[in-house]
Amino acid sequence: DLTLFPWTIAKMVLLRLQKRLAASVLKCGKRKVWLDPNEANEISNANSRSNVKKLIDNGLIIKKPQVVHSRSRAQRFAAARRKGRHTGHGKRRGTANARMPVKVLWMRRQRVLRRLLKKYRESKKIDRHLYHELYLKSKGNVFKNKRVLMEFIHKRKAEDARQRQLADLAARRREKNKVSRARREERIAKKKQDMIDSFAAEDEKKGSSSSSSKKKKKKKQAKEESDA
């Protein structure tokens, strides 16, 4: 082809040096350097960095813009993965424990439960004794999630309130029984005292009547003796 078209050899200008110098000056790769094809002869005369800088300032040599690598498809795919798409059996490469370790799930659950217990203790919803008991139960894998722990706390508080109510009721009943027993004993003692007093009064009355009858008898005997 070159033998058929010899004029092409005269037109071709080798700009390898200029491209390398421009890449060094622009601090980029040679593939990013654009040389103006219409000014090839002028560019070919630049054989130093200073000359290349002048050409860059004049706009004959330009640094190409960065090629855009779109992330839109990757972002759409990631959004779909977050929704749960593309996660079937055919897309899984590792074991279940490798994809989401059991230890990580355990740590997350423990942190959630302990955070809830700390919050309830600081807000005075539970006392320190119940906090310690529930802390150990959480460590012992009693509660599988936060909802179960909250239900247990509500049930326990309701049970404790019922126990306190029953204890108060029993205490009031005991106090009432104690008061009624004291009144009953007082009533029985008073009744007994009244009976004793009445018996004593009767005995005194009988004694006074017998003494008066004795006096009368003596007077009668004395009178009979005096008449005789």
C-alpha positions in Angstrom: 0.0 0.0 0.0 2.8 2.4 0.8 4.4 1.7 -2.6 1.1 2.5 -4.2 0.6 5.7 -2.2 4.0 7.2 -1.5 2.6 10.6 -0.5 1.2 9.1 2.7 4.7 8.7 4.0 5.3 12.5 3.7 2.1 13.3 5.5 2.6 10.9 8.5 4.3 12.7 11.4 5.6 10.8 14.4 4.4 12.4 17.6 5.4 9.7 20.1 7.9 11.9 21.9 5.4 14.8 22.2 2.7 12.5 23.5 5.1 11.1 26.2 6.2 14.6 27.3 2.6 15.8 27.4 1.6 12.8 29.5 4.4 13.6 31.9 3.5 17.3 32.1 -0.2 16.6 32.5 0.4 13.8 35.0 -1.8 11.3 33.2 -1.5 8.3 30.9 -0.6 8.6 27.2 -4.0 7.4 26.3 -5.5 10.5 27.9 -3.5 13.0 25.8 -5.2 14.5 22.7 -3.0 16.1 20.1 -4.6 18.4 17.6 -4.3 16.6 14.2 -4.5 19.9 12.3 -1.4 21.3 14.0 0.7 18.1 13.7 3.6 20.0 12.2 3.8 22.6 14.9 3.4 20.0 17.6 6.2 17.9 16.0 8.6 20.8 16.5 8.1 20.8 20.3 11.0 18.6 21.6 11.1 19.8 25.2 8.8 20.1 28.2 8.7 23.8 28.1 7.5 23.8 24.4 4.9 21.1 25.3 3.7 23.4 28.2 3.2 26.3 25.7 1.2 24.0 23.4 -0.9 22.9 26.3 -1.6 26.6 27.2 -2.5 27.3 23.6 -4.9 24.4 23.5 -3.1 22.3 20.9 -2.6 19.5 23.5 -5.5 18.7 25.8 -6.0 16.2 28.6 -9.0 14.1 27.7 -11.8 14.0 30.3 -12.2 10.9 32.5 -14.4 8.2 31.0 -17.6 7.9 32.9 -18.1 4.5 34.5 -21.8 4.5 35.3 -22.9 3.0 38.6 -26.7 3.3 37.9 -27.1 -0.4 37.0 -25.0 -1.5 40.1 -27.1 0.8 42.3 -30.4 -0.6 40.9 -29.1 -4.2 41.4 -28.1 -3.4 45.0 -31.5 -1.8 45.7 -33.2 -5.0 44.5 -30.8 -7.1 46.6 -31.8 -5.0 49.7 -35.5 -5.8 48.9 -34.5 -9.5 48.8 -34.3 -10.1 45.0 -31.5 -12.2 43.4 -30.9 -14.1 46.7 -32.3 -17.5 45.8 -30.5 -20.8 46.1 -28.8 -20.3 42.7 -27.2 -17.1 43.8 -25.7 -18.4 47.0 -22.0 -19.3 47.1 -21.2 -19.7 50.8 -22.8 -21.7 53.6 -25.5 -20.1 55.8 -23.0 -19.5 58.6 -20.5 -17.9 56.2 -23.1 -15.6 54.7 -24.5 -14.5 58.1 -22.5 -15.9 61.1 -24.5 -17.2 64.1 -22.1 -15.3 66.4 -22.9 -12.0 64.7 -26.6 -12.7 65.1 -26.1 -13.6 68.8 -24.1 -10.4 69.5 -26.7 -8.3 67.8 -29.5 -9.9 69.8 -27.6 -9.5 73.1 -26.9 -5.9 72.4 -30.5 -5.2 71.6 -31.7 -6.9 74.8 -29.1 -5.3 77.1 -29.8 -1.9 75.6 -33.5 -2.3 76.4 -32.8 -3.5 80.0 -30.4 -0.5 80.6 -33.1 1.9 79.3 -35.8 0.4 81.5 -33.5 0.5 84.6 -32.6 4.1 84.0 -36.2 5.1 83.5 -37.1 3.2 86.8 -39.4 0.8 85.0 -37.5 -2.1 86.6 -35.4 -2.2 89.7 -31.8 -3.4 89.9 -32.7 -6.8 91.2 -35.1 -7.5 88.3 -32.5 -6.0 85.9 -29.9 -8.5 87.1 -32.3 -11.4 86.8 -33.3 -10.5 83.3 -29.7 -9.8 82.3 -28.7 -13.4 83.2 -31.9 -14.8 81.6 -30.9 -13.0 78.3 -27.4 -14.4 78.5 -29.0 -17.8 79.0 -30.9 -17.5 75.7 -34.4 -17.3 77.3 -35.6 -14.4 75.1 -35.3 -14.8 71.4 -36.1 -11.1 70.6 -37.0 -7.8 72.2 -40.8 -8.4 72.0 -40.5 -11.5 74.1 -38.5 -9.7 76.7 -40.9 -6.8 76.9 -43.9 -9.2 77.2 -42.0 -11.0 80.0 -41.3 -7.7 81.8 -45.0 -6.6 81.6 -46.2 -10.0 82.8 -43.7 -10.0 85.6 -44.7 -6.5 86.7 -48.4 -7.4 86.6 -47.7 -10.5 88.6 -45.7 -8.5 91.2 -48.4 -5.9 91.4 -51.0 -8.6 92.0 -48.9 -10.2 94.7 -48.5 -6.8 96.4 -52.2 -6.2 96.1 -53.0 -9.6 97.6 -50.4 -9.0 100.4 -52.0 -5.6 101.2 -55.4 -7.2 101.2 -54.2 -10.0 103.5 -52.6 -7.4 105.8 -55.8 -5.4 105.9 -57.8 -8.5 106.6 -55.4 -9.5 109.4 -55.7 -6.0 110.9 -59.5 -6.1 110.7 -59.6 -9.6 112.3 -57.2 -8.4 115.0 -59.5 -5.4 115.8 -62.6 -7.5 115.7 -60.9 -10.2 118.0 -59.9 -7.5 120.4 -63.5 -6.1 120.5 -64.9 -9.6 120.9 -62.5 -10.3 123.8 -63.3 -6.9 125.4 -67.0 -7.7 125.0 -66.6 -11.2 126.5 -64.5 -9.7 129.4 -67.1 -7.0 130.0 -69.9 -9.6 130.0 -68.0 -11.8 132.4 -67.4 -8.8 134.7 -71.0 -7.9 134.5 -72.0 -11.4 135.5 -69.5 -11.4 138.3 -70.8 -8.0 139.5 -74.4 -9.3 139.3 -73.5 -12.5 141.3 -71.7 -10.4 143.8 -74.7 -8.1 144.2 -77.0 -11.1 144.6 -74.7 -12.6 147.2 -74.6 -9.3 149.0 -78.4 -9.0 148.9 -78.8 -12.5 150.2 -76.3 -11.8 152.9 -78.0 -8.6 154.0 -81.4 -10.3 154.0 -80.2 -13.3 156.0 -78.5 -11.0 158.6 -81.8 -8.9 158.9 -83.7 -12.2 159.4 -81.3 -13.3 162.0 -81.6 -10.0 163.9 -85.4 -10.3 163.8 -85.2 -13.9 165.1 -82.9 -12.8 167.9 -85.3 -9.9 168.8 -88.2 -12.4 168.8 -86.4 -14.8 171.0 -85.4 -12.0 173.4 -89.0 -10.8 173.6 -90.2 -14.4 174.3 -87.7 -14.8 177.1 -88.7 -11.4 178.6 -92.4 -12.4 178.5 -91.6 -15.7 180.1 
